[in-house]
Amino acid sequence: MSLRHAVIDFTTDGAGAATAYSAPLDGQVLFVRLVKGTLDATADITITDNASGAAILTATNLAADTDYPVRAQAKDTTGAVITGSFVPTIVSGLAKVVVAQGGATKAGTAHLWVEECR
């Protein structure tokens, strides 16, 4: 296994929205750093596995550069949440970054650190 640092730059359109993708990834997302750049402090950022739609991170009203350790809530075989238990978040393919309310033609960056399985 190896640690990979994926950098995803994005620029919003006139309505304050953006969608950007990583290069192909395959492994556990360990950490995400969102760099606000010139985005408005009302920016909402969602990062998902593009193929499955599984959530990696949701951040609302990003007012400053922020670091996030990434883990998903664990569930049992019936789908019930296991309180206080977390599991790795997986990406297999492209990570998709969606920005809303970022301000017109503003820029930011998402950094993902992924422990790859290759």
Disulfide bonds with the S-S distance in Angstrom:
none
